[in-house]
């Protein structure tokens, strides 16, 4: 959940501070070790070890909910989400900021298999083709910071937190749609389908997955479907990547408290606090180089932890501390995910040096 407007309008006149490193928890949880149900299998079959690495070209992705990208990477190789930060300097404020998030708290996978409160565990997405009809989008809260429709969203697109029995639900209600043929990503926050096929949402954003500038329309201070103004989909842990043993991008995570500031590629803050011991939106942490990833961990957990070493994680929303975002998939092993990732503590992380900090 996020606090969208707080201080948002001030960001347009924000001060850019150089040389200071260049990142929500939903209500879902994989705490239940055993499956309580099984969502539909992800499209595209099991992980193909021969998948070809391609940046900014998703045309080979499988269609459907949880479609396999077959090695495709959102955005260009030099995009912030895809940059190797393993050798970047540590920020001088790292110790204080990590302490504010929690030194002794373990990582929590906010994704998994089965159901939590009747809904798939994680943030779902759907891959569509250029033939998907475009529908009108009405914005109820942040239309002035949203990209206008129409969007190619199916009437039955999965909504984050949606119970399989059709009962009413709340939460962030994110909807993520990847148009593989156009290399575009469409994301909605607090999305509600309408009887005529259109959608109502609090906010929406369109990202260019094949471009150096991910969201050409965005202005400083704008939100997106995420509190930080970031795209959600590129930072998700997906089974199709983890099962191949390598994740080549940064991950998305949440913290309970943030400060009134953001770091590129984020464009928005969601806090009233100026406490410099708190993380700004978009801040990147990484797993310390001296952390030895246990050889006995599952291939999926090892891939997730190595991604945290190489690419790090970006603060994307206000939520629970150290909650890692991912997509639901019936193939996740909840018991191993929780035990293995949960054994990694906040003290095992450091803040990558912050550059380009934007403050009021």
KOLKETOR-790056 format. One record per atom (N, C-alpha, C): x negated, y, z negated. Coordinates in pm, whole numbers, padded with zeros to 5 digits, always signed. Layout:
XYZ...
//
This chain:
-00084-00118+00000+00000+00000+00000-00088+00123+00000-00039+00232+00055-00123+00349+00065-00047+00476+00031-00124+00580+00000-00069+00711-00031-00104+00798+00088-00012+00814+00181-00047+00867+00312-00079+01015+00314+00010+01096+00266+00001+01237+00293-00097+01311+00205-00128+01255+00088-00198+01328-00014-00328+01386+00040-00332+01515+00051-00452+01582+00098-00477+01570+00246-00386+01506+00320-00411+01480+00461-00427+01606+00542-00343+01706+00516-00350+01827+00600-00477+01905+00575-00539+01886+00457-00662+01957+00429-00779+01906+00513-00767+01781+00558-00881+01720+00627-00913+01788+00758-00816+01852+00820-00841+01917+00948-00943+02028+00935-00952+02086+00814-01050+02192+00793-01164+02143+00704-01185+02012+00705-01282+01952+00613-01425+01990+00648-01507+01983+00548-01649+02007+00564-01720+01876+00594-01797+01872+00700-01874+01752+00733-02010+01763+00668-02040+01669+00581-02165+01671+00508-02258+01566+00567-02371+01608+00621-02462+01513+00681-02548+01443+00576-02602+01334+00616-02691+01253+00534-02635+01230+00396-02527+01186+00389-02481+01144+00256-02444+01001+00263-02413+00696+00410-02404+00595+00510-02275+00596+00575-02277+00580+00674-02153+00564+00739-02087+00465+00675-01392+00032+00653-01406+00026+00618-01328+00052+00630-00541-00365+00269-00499-00317+00140-00421-00418+00075-00505-00416+00013-00445-00536-00037-00296-00535-00024-00249-00626+00056-00106-00642+00066-00056-00718-00053+00071-00750-00051+00127-00822-00163+00104-00971-00150+00058-01017-00032+00036-01160-00014-00087-01205-00090-00094-01331-00121-00206-01384-00195-00225-01531-00164-00349-01574-00158-00378-01715-00137-00414-01783-00267-00369-01727-00381-00403-01786-00509-00351-01928-00521-00234-01956-00462-00181-02091-00470-00268-02183-00387-00332-02278-00451-00428-02362-00379-00363-02452-00278-00246-02503-00305-00181-02594-00213-00082-02521-00127-00063-02567-00006+00032-02505+00085+00172-02518+00030+00251-02412+00048+00392-02416+00010+00480-02411+00132+00418-02427+00247+00489-02422+00374+00386-02404+00483+00427-02418+00607+00332-02406+00717+00387-02318+00825+00320-02203+00854+00364-02117+00962+00335-02184+01096+00391-02131+01204+00366-02190+01335+00217-02192+01365+00166-02297+01431+00024-02304+01463-00019-02186+01549-00141-02139+01526-00192-02029+01606-00212-02075+01749-00189-01984+01843-00206-02017+01983-00353-02037+02015-00380-02117+02116-00517-02127+02165-00594-02245+02113-00533-02330+02029-00601-02450+01983-00709-02420+01882-00789-02521+01850-00895-02505+01752-01013-02432+01813-01106-02386+01726-01217-02305+01772-01302-02374+01877-01327-02306+01987-01409-02359+02096-01553-02314+02074-01646-02404+02046-01784-02363+02020-01851-02300+02141-01794-02317+02258-01853-02261+02380-01789-02129+02421-01712-02070+02330-01647-01943+02362-01753-01839+02399-01723-01761+02501-01818-01662+02551-01802-01530+02479-01911-01473+02430-01909-01344+02363-01892-01233+02466-01785-01155+02453-01758-01045+02544-01709-00926+02464-01770-00812+02484-01729-00691+02414-01633-00610+02501-01524-00564+02441-01432-00475+02509-01353-00537+02621-01342-00669+02626-01267-00737+02731-01192-00854+02670-01063-00836+02647-00981-00938+02582-00893-01014+02680-00922-01004+02810-00833-01061+02910-00823-01213+02904-00920-01280+02840-00916-01426+02831-00849-01475+02702-00799-01384+02620-00736-01424+02494-00611-01506+02519-00582-01599+02430-00460-01678+02439-00340-01594+02397-00228-01613+02464-00107-01541+02430-00042-01600+02306+00035-01517+02236+00116-01566+02126+00068-01518+01990+00141-01559+01888+00108-01523+01751-00023-01590+01710-00117-01511+01660-00246-01565+01621-00330-01612+01737-00311-01554+01856-00382-01598+01975-00533-01598+01960-00597-01703+02004-00743-01717+02002-00803-01618+02101-00903-01541+02058-00968-01446+02148-01077-01510+02231-01115-01634+02202-01216-01707+02280-01345-01627+02295-01391-01570+02186-01518-01499+02187-01509-01352+02221-01393-01303+02260-01380-01161+02294-01390-01075+02168-01454-00959+02181-01474-00867+02070-01405-00735+02097-01317-00690+02011-01261-00557+02027-01371-00451+02024-01361-00356+02114-01452-00241+02123-01588-00279+02182-01666-00177+02209-01798-00194+02270-01898-00243+02165-02012-00292+02213-02112-00350+02123-02166-00248+02023-02169-00120+02062-02223-00018+01973-02118+00046+01884-01994-00002+01889-01889+00051+01802-01922+00021+01656-01875+00107+01567-01905+00091+01424-01865-00045+01369-01756-00101+01421-01711-00231+01373-01808-00343+01410-01885-00323+01516-01971-00429+01569-02119-00407+01542-02153-00307+01465-02292-00269+01444-02356-00350+01331-02476-00400+01355-02555-00470+01254-02610-00366+01156-02572-00376+01030-02616-00279+00929-02707-00345+00825-02756-00464+00856-02833-00538+00756-02962-00468+00715-03015-00382+00802-03140-00313+00771-03118-00168+00732-02995-00121+00725-02967+00018+00688-03004+00042+00542-03044+00165+00507-03078+00195+00368-02957+00185+00275-02985+00165+00149-02881+00163+00046-02850+00306+00004-02724+00335-00021-02685+00469-00063-02731+00496-00206-02777+00618-00237-02820+00649-00374-02710+00630-00479-02584+00643-00438-02473+00629-00533-02419+00487-00539-02489+00392-00479-02438+00256-00467-02400+00195-00601-02487+00203-00700-02462+00136-00828-02335+00187-00894-02316+00318-00895-02197+00375-00959-02070+00338-00884-02076+00339-00751-01956+00309-00673-01918+00162-00685-02016+00073-00676-01986-00069-00692-01928-00096-00830-01980-00029-00932-01927-00046-01068-01781-00003-01076-01744+00102-01001-01606+00150-01004-01510+00050-00940-01560-00030-00847-01476-00131-00781-01469-00257-00867-01578-00288-00937-01578-00404-01025-01698-00493-01004-01791-00491-01099-01912-00571-01087-01886-00719-01107-01795-00752-01196-01773-00892-01234-01656-00956-01162-01584-00878-01084-01468-00934-01016-01511-01005-00888-01450-01121-00863-01483-01197-00744-01404-01152-00622-01454-01189-00505-01380-01162-00381-01249-01241-00381-01150-01185-00314-01023-01256-00302-00980-01257-00156-00962-01375-00096-00911-01381+00042-00762-01351+00043-00725-01239+00102-00583-01201+00109-00522-01260+00236-00554-01386+00260-00506-01458+00377-00519-01607+00347-00454-01689+00427-00464-01832+00405-00361-01909+00485-00339-02033+00444-00238-02117+00507-00115-02123+00419-00006-02172+00475+00116-02186+00397+00185-02053+00372+00262-02047+00265+00345-01931+00236+00317-01879+00096+00337-01749+00080+00336-01683-00051+00460-01597-00057+00545-01622-00156+00674-01553-00166+00753-01570-00037+00740-01686+00024+00818-01719+00143+00762-01670+00274+00649-01597+00271+00592-01539+00393+00453-01594+00419+00411-01601+00547+00273-01639+00578+00174-01550+00505+00061-01605+00467-00036-01534+00385-00135-01460+00473-00126-01328+00475-00217-01248+00554-00143-01150+00642-00217-01085+00731-00161-00988+00825-00156-01053+00963-00038-01084+01014-00028-01154+01143-00048-01058+01260-00076-01115+01375-00084-01037+01499-00032-01121+01613+00001-01056+01723+00048-01128+01841-00023-01073+01964-00063-01161+02054-00127-01123+02180-00023-01131+02291-00010-01024+02369+00086-01020+02479+00012-00990+02609+00084-01006+02721+00029-00975+02853+00087-00843+02902+00042-00803+03021+00092-00678+03079+00239-00687+03116+00293-00808+03119+00435-00825+03150+00528-00802+03033+00473-00780+02914+00558-00758+02798+00631-00624+02811+00765-00623+02807+00839-00497+02819+00802-00398+02709+00795-00272+02747+00767-00166+02650+00898-00112+02595+00896-00084+02465+01019-00040+02398+00993+00091+02324+01100+00162+02298+01090+00290+02229+01050+00270+02083+00972+00364+02031+00930+00363+01892+00972+00495+01828+01047+00486+01719+01084+00606+01645+01003+00615+01518+00943+00731+01492+00859+00748+01373+00935+00826+01267+00939+00770+01146+01020+00826+01039+00944+00914+00942+00811+00906+00941+00735+00981+00841+00617+01060+00897+00535+00998+00979+00411+01061+01024+00404+01068+01176+00513+01110+01236+00518+01120+01381+00416+01216+01438+00381+01320+01361+00285+01418+01410+00143+01364+01411+00119+01249+01346-00012+01186+01345-00009+01050+01416+00099+01025+01489+00117+00896+01556+00108+00911+01707+00073+00801+01774+00070+00798+01920+00209+00760+01970+00267+00843+02057+00405+00817+02101+00419+00690+02183+00539+00632+02177+00569+00512+02255+00594+00545+02400+00638+00445+02477+00678+00311+02431+00559+00219+02405+00583+00117+02321+00483+00016+02288+00533-00121+02340+00442-00210+02380+00483-00344+02427+00501-00441+02310+00600-00415+02227+00621-00497+02107+00739-00590+02128+00718-00721+02117+00830-00815+02129+00932-00793+02018+01056-00825+02047+01161-00809+01946+01139-00899+01826+01067-01010+01847+01041-01104+01738+00895-01101+01693+00828-00988+01714+00688-00977+01670+00679-01003+01520+00576-01074+01474+00564-01101+01331+00536-00973+01253+00598-00962+01137+00581-00847+01049+00512-00895+00922+00411-00824+00879+00342-00862+00756+00441-00871+00639+00436-00982+00567+00522-01001+00451+00660-01053+00480+00691-01083+00606+00826-01125+00645+00853-01269+00604+00950-01292+00512+00982-01429+00472+01039-01509+00588+01006-01635+00593+01054-01719+00702+01203-01746+00694+01263-01726+00577+01407-01750+00566+01491-01630+00605+01426-01521+00650+01498-01405+00696+01547-01312+00587+01508-01335+00462+01554-01250+00352+01485-01114+00357+01544-01018+00286+01492-00882+00284+01354-00878+00218+01270-00784+00260+01137-00773+00203+01086-00631+00219+00983-00597+00142+00923-00464+00148+00777-00474+00186+00692-00403+00113+00549-00405+00142+00512-00313+00257+00393-00333+00311+00342-00245+00417+00404-00274+00553+00454-00392+00575+00526-00428+00698+00448-00387+00824+00321-00422+00828+00241-00393+00947+00281-00483+01064+00277-00427+01183+00294-00503+01307+00174-00472+01395+00104-00577+01441-00015-00563+01525+00007-00636+01656-00009-00564+01767+00012-00622+01900-00110-00593+01986-00169-00697+02043-00282-00683+02134-00232-00708+02276-00244-00607+02363-00217-00624+02506-00349-00664+02570-00364-00794+02597-00494-00844+02644-00531-00791+02781-00432-00770+02868-00461-00729+03005-00503-00582+03013-00444-00500+02929-00478-00357+02928-00587-00325+02827-00628-00423+02746-00726-00401+02640-00683-00286+02549-00560-00298+02503-00505-00199+02411-00451-00268+02287-00462-00199+02175-00412-00247+02047-00306-00150+01996-00189-00202+01961-00078-00122+01911-00050-00165+01767-00050-00069+01675-00028-00102+01535+00078-00010+01474+00167-00069+01396+00273+00005+01326+00263-00019+01177+00301+00083+01101+00310+00073+00955+00456+00090+00915+00502+00005+00822+00640+00007+00775+00737-00006+00893+00719-00113+00969+00793-00133+01094+00924-00208+01071+01029-00161+01140+01162-00221+01129+01221-00238+01269+01248-00362+01312+01309-00383+01443+01454-00338+01444+01499-00286+01559+01636-00239+01574+01713-00330+01670+01843-00324+01660+01929-00415+01738+01910-00397+01888+01874-00277+01933+01860-00251+02076+01721-00285+02129+01635-00345+02046+01500-00382+02089+01394-00280+02055+01435-00160+02015+01339-00058+01975+01292-00085+01831+01197-00005+01786+01145-00019+01650+01141+00117+01582+01161+00117+01451+01136+00233+01367+01015+00203+01280+00929+00302+01261+00810+00282+01179+00770+00415+01116+00699+00407+01005+00649+00529+00943+00541+00594+01028+00455+00512+01088+00347+00565+01172+00303+00458+01270+00232+00501+01374+00182+00408+01474+00060+00463+01543-00024+00373+01592-00147+00414+01660-00180+00318+01773-00241+00374+01878-00286+00296+01994-00438+00306+02002-00505+00192+02008-00651+00188+02014-00695+00128+02147-00799+00188+02206-00856+00143+02332-00969+00044+02302-00942-00082+02323-01038-00186+02286-01157-00196+02380-01150-00127+02494-01258-00133+02593-01335-00003+02603-01317+00086+02507-01376+00219+02518-01467+00250+02400-01558+00344+02423-01647+00387+02315-01570+00465+02209-01472+00544+02254-01386+00619+02161-01260+00536+02141-01245+00480+02022-01139+00382+01999-00999+00442+02008-00981+00563+01959-00848+00626+01961-00864+00770+02008-00863+00791+02138-00893+00924+02193-00801+01034+02143-00678+00999+02106-00581+01100+02065-00599+01148+01922-00672+01073+01840-00678+01101+01697-00752+01230+01666-00697+01305+01572-00759+01427+01523-00813+01403+01383-00912+01482+01338-00959+01468+01200-00843+01484+01103-00835+01395+01007-00728+01400+00909-00608+01315+00941-00606+01253+01059-00491+01170+01097-00498+01033+01029-00382+00985+00991-00369+00847+00946-00346+00759+01068-00323+00631+01045-00289+00536+01152-00187+00441+01091-00188+00316+01128-00108+00218+01054-00178+00180+00925-00302+00225+00909-00381+00202+00789-00410+00335+00722-00428+00335+00591-00446+00460+00518-00571+00536+00562-00676+00463+00601-00801+00527+00638-00802+00581+00780-00694+00559+00856-00693+00599+00996-00765+00501+01085-00803+00387+01032-00874+00283+01106-00777+00188+01174-00822+00113+01273-00743+00000+01321-00753-00115+01222-00648-00194+01212-00647-00307+01119-00703-00433+01184-00657-00462+01305-00688-00589+01370-00837-00621+01379-00924-00527+01418-01066-00562+01434-01133-00608+01306-01080-00570+01190-01142-00605+01063-01087-00730+00997-00992-00796+01063-00932-00916+01004-01026-01036+01015-01028-01118+00912-01091-01249+00921-00994-01340+00996-01040-01398+01107-00954-01486+01188-01014-01626+01192-00927-01725+01188-00974-01863+01186-01050-01898+01314-01007-01845+01429-01073-01881+01554-01220-01841+01554-01255-01736+01480-01396-01697+01469-01467-01777+01359-01407-01778+01240-01472-01841+01126-01500-01989+01150-01408-02056+01220-01424-02199+01244-01537-02229+01342-01579-02129+01419-01693-02147+01509-01825-02120+01438-01817-02070+01315-01936-02052+01235-02000-01916+01243-01938-01821+01316-01998-01688+01325-01890-01583+01348-01894-01479+01265-01806-01362+01280-01897-01245+01311-01875-01178+01422-01969-01077+01470-01915-00935+01453-01848-00909+01345-01796-00773+01322-01776-00750+01173-01760-00623+01137-01732-00588+00998-01591-00632+00960-01569-00645+00831-01441-00688+00779-01371-00572+00708-01244-00592+00683-01160-00491+00616-01134-00535+00472-01148-00441+00377-01113-00475+00239-01052-00355+00169-00994-00380+00052-00924-00275-00022-00986-00257-00160-00962-00140-00215-01004-00108-00352-00888-00039-00422-00888-00043-00554-00777+00013-00630-00780+00166-00632-00901+00224-00632-00912+00370-00641-01012+00420-00538-00973+00525-00467-01062+00590-00371-01072+00738-00404-01164+00806-00338-01178+00950-00357-01121+01025-00238-01107+01154-00253-01051+01239-00149-01161+01273-00048-01193+01173+00033-01298+01188+00134-01291+01067+00226-01354+01082+00343-01363+00968+00433-01493+00974+00513-01531+00858+00564-01650+00843+00648-01610+00790+00784-01665+00844+00892-01640+00785+01023-01682+00638+01023-01606+00549+01087-01498+00580+01182-01362+00611+01120-01350+00612+00987-01224+00652+00925-01194+00798+00958-01066+00835+00953-01025+00973+00984-00931+01030+00879-00912+00961+00768-00807+01002+00674-00840+00956+00533-00810+01039+00434-00820+00996+00295-00680+00979+00237-00673+00912+00122-00544+00887+00059-00561+00888-00093-00611+01002-00143-00638+01015-00285-00637+01162-00323-00617+01189-00451-00627+01326-00503-00750+01342-00590-00831+01236-00604-00948+01239-00692-01073+01283-00616-01155+01366-00683-01283+01408-00627-01400+01341-00699-01373+01234-00771-01475+01161-00845-01573+01096-00748-01698+01139-00751-01797+01088-00655-01841+00945-00686-01796+00890-00799-01824+00749-00829-01723+00657-00763-01621+00714-00698-01521+00634-00629-01555+00627-00480-01518+00518-00414-01549+00505-00271-01458+00592-00185-01512+00656-00082-01428+00722+00017-01374+00619+00116-01266+00654+00185-01216+00568+00291-01324+00554+00400-01337+00435+00454-01436+00409+00558-01573+00373+00507-01595+00381+00375-01725+00344+00319-01754+00197+00347-01881+00169+00372-01921+00031+00405-02005-00029+00292-01969-00149+00253-02052-00227+00162-02104-00348+00238-02212-00405+00188-02262-00530+00247-02310-00622+00135-02308-00749+00164-02361-00849+00073-02513-00835+00071-02570-00831-00048-02714-00807-00060-02796-00914+00012-02909-00873+00065-02995-00965+00140-03046-01079+00054-03060-01056-00078-03113-01160-00165-03006-01257-00214-02882-01239-00167-02777-01335-00204-02790-01458-00114-02808-01572-00175-02822-01697-00100-02685-01760-00080-02640-01767+00044-02511-01829+00075-02524-01979+00054-02446-02036-00037-02461-02179-00068-02440-02268+00055-02531-02361+00075-02522-02451+00190-02401-02542+00181-02353-02565+00059-02239-02654+00042-02104-02590+00068-02102-02459+00092-01976-02392+00124-01926-02439+00261-01797-02425+00282-01739-02459+00412-01797-02370+00521-01791-02417+00644-01840-02338+00756-01768-02204+00763-01638-02205+00734-01560-02081+00740-01608-01981+00636-01628-02027+00512-01674-01936+00407-01814-01884+00436-01901-01970+00487-02036-01925+00521-02033-01819+00630-01946-01837+00729-01935-01737+00836-01885-01604+00782-01788-01609+00692-01733-01487+00633-01841-01413+00554-01915-01486+00472-02018-01423+00389-02134-01371+00473-02171-01442+00579-02278-01392+00666-02235-01264+00736-02108-01256+00776-02058-01131+00836-02070-01016+00737-02046-01044+00609-02058-00940+00507-02202-00895+00491-02297-00983+00518-02439-00946+00513-02479-00864+00635-02436-00908+00751-02482-00848+00877-02406-00721+00913-02274-00725+00899-02190-00613+00943-02122-00540+00828-02109-00603+00714-02049-00540+00598-01898-00539+00601-01840-00460+00511-01695-00444+00500-01663-00296+00483-01553-00253+00543-01511-00114+00538-01391-00098+00446-01396+00005+00360-01281+00039+00275-01172+00096+00365-01056+00028+00369-00952+00065+00464-00822+00110+00399-00802+00079+00271-00673+00107+00210-00687+00102+00059-00590+00163-00009-00577+00147-00153-00500+00019-00181-00554-00066-00264-00490-00193-00296-00563-00258-00411-00571-00388-00411-00643-00460-00515-00792-00464-00483-00873-00457-00587-01018-00455-00568-01070-00584-00506-01157-00568-00407-01226-00679-00342-01132-00776-00272-01018-00727-00224-00927-00810-00145-00969-00802+00001-00996-00916+00061-01044-00924+00199-00926-00957+00289-00907-00879+00394-00792-00897+00483-00821-01001+00590-00719-01078+00624-00732-01177+00729-00598-01215+00785-00600-01295+00890-00477-01339+00956-00436-01477+00904-00306-01500+00889-00261-01633+00846-00290-01738+00951-00315-01860+00906-00338-01971+00998-00319-02100+00919-00247-02198+00974-00223-02322+00899-00349-02403+00874-00460-02368+00940-00582-02446+00926-00672-02399+00812-00643-02283+00753-00723-02239+00639-00708-02338+00523-00815-02361+00451-00812-02441+00329-00811-02344+00211-00694-02321+00153-00680-02221+00048-00767-02251-00074-00774-02378-00112-00852-02414-00231-00999-02375-00214-01055-02407-00098-01197-02377-00076-01219-02227-00058-01131-02161+00014-01145-02016+00032-01149-01946-00103-01053-01977-00189-01045-01909-00318-01163-01942-00407-01202-02069-00412-01312-02109-00499-01445-02053-00450-01469-02063-00320-01599-02022-00266-01613-01871-00260-01517-01802-00201-01526-01656-00195-01512-01595-00334-01430-01657-00418-01411-01604-00553-01535-01612-00640-01630-01696-00603-01754-01707-00679-01852-01594-00648-01824-01517-00544-01908-01404-00505-01855-01280-00575-01940-01212-00652-01899-01102-00737-01931-00965-00676-01867-00864-00731-01896-00729-00687-02042-00692-00703-02105-00746-00806-02247-00717-00830-02337-00771-00720-02284-00855-00633-02362-00909-00521-02362-00815-00400-02296-00700-00412-02283-00607-00300-02356-00476-00326-02380-00403-00218-02437-00269-00226-02371-00182-00120-02374-00051-00145-02315+00045-00051-02420+00085+00052-02383+00075+00178-02471+00121+00286-02474+00273+00283-02589+00331+00309-02604+00476+00299-02496+00550+00377-02433+00645+00311-02321+00718+00370-02371+00840+00449-02325+00851+00573-02361+00963+00659-02235+01019+00722-02224+01150+00727-02108+01213+00790-01987+01221+00700-02007+01228+00570-01895+01233+00475-01809+01356+00498-01678+01335+00505-01582+01444+00524-01505+01464+00395-01507+01587+00343-01440+01620+00218-01356+01746+00238-01270+01780+00141-01192+01905+00153-01281+02027+00164
//
